């Protein structure tokens, strides 16, 4: 049985979560000629995340992402939220509140998924090898 991703790929979590530092901030504007290229590049970091809340199978792009230092907050459209500590030890993150552990999965080289309880979030990320792997 495979749980999430293997430890070698999980070592990339630091690189992944480091890219979230800009979440919630306005991205620099690009020229109109670059708009098509950006659309093909993958998920856009617009300060929001795709989320499926309360065990729902339906995804919506309406959870707000906030990053303050080592704290990542994902705000739900109904006013609820989840907070996570960004870790420096290669595990990625852990739940900051409550008893439900967070599980981080690398979906591809442009996106990660975080699961905590019945809530799931997909965040844009740049995946890279940590430590030259």
Secondary structure, 3 states (H helix, E strand, C coil): CCCCCCHHHHCCHHHHHHHHHHCCCCCCCCCHHHHHHHHHHCCCCCCEEEEECCCCCCCEEEEEEEEECCEEEEECCCCCEEEEEECCCCCCEEECCCCCCEEEEEEECCEEEEEECCEEEEEECCCCCHHHC
